[in-house]
């Protein structure tokens, strides 16, 4: 009964955090080993969680994707609207099913899920998904990675460069402590440091590109 290669059998749900605008849902779990992990569902289109009581212990978490035997039947069991069922079967997103032992159960429809044991070790994958979501309709903007795995975002130089940096920063840091530092006199290079729990969670460098 492993999910993302981690045993979630008898894990206790100790926190639920959601942001509808950002299409984000997070579950905090305490495993039977007493280790705390966080499940971050990115591009969460829809979710339904019920029976959230004083004690909430999971039996299992199951992932249903296009091409998997039983995916259509699971969608039918949850009485999903046709548009959600079609999305799962077309591979646009997955259905994640929470089977409870006690308390909370339900499902979430999301485009991706990441698991963090600490923000420092595993947050970069989720940040990448969110950055790509923000930049998909922004001509001239692109995300790459530099040595060490940190993200680099490049965009056109001009009056919109700094406001766009702040828009991205507010979106991906979820209101946690962050610092934004200008690294050059011209204002063409900035570094974003986001902190969560303890230490630096992730780092993003922004570079302005001269107009062609």
Secondary structure, DSSP 8 states (H G I E B T S, - for coil): -EETTEE-TT-EEEEEEEETTTTEEEEEEE-TTS-EEEEEEES--EEEEE---S--EEEEEEEE-TT-TTHHHHHHHTT--HHHHHHHHTTSSEEEEEEEEES-EEEEEESEEEEESSHHHH-HHHHHHHHHHHHTT-TT-EEEE-TTS-EEEEEE-STHHHHHHHHHHHHHHTTS-EEEEE-STTS-EEEEEEE-SSSEEEEEEEEEE---
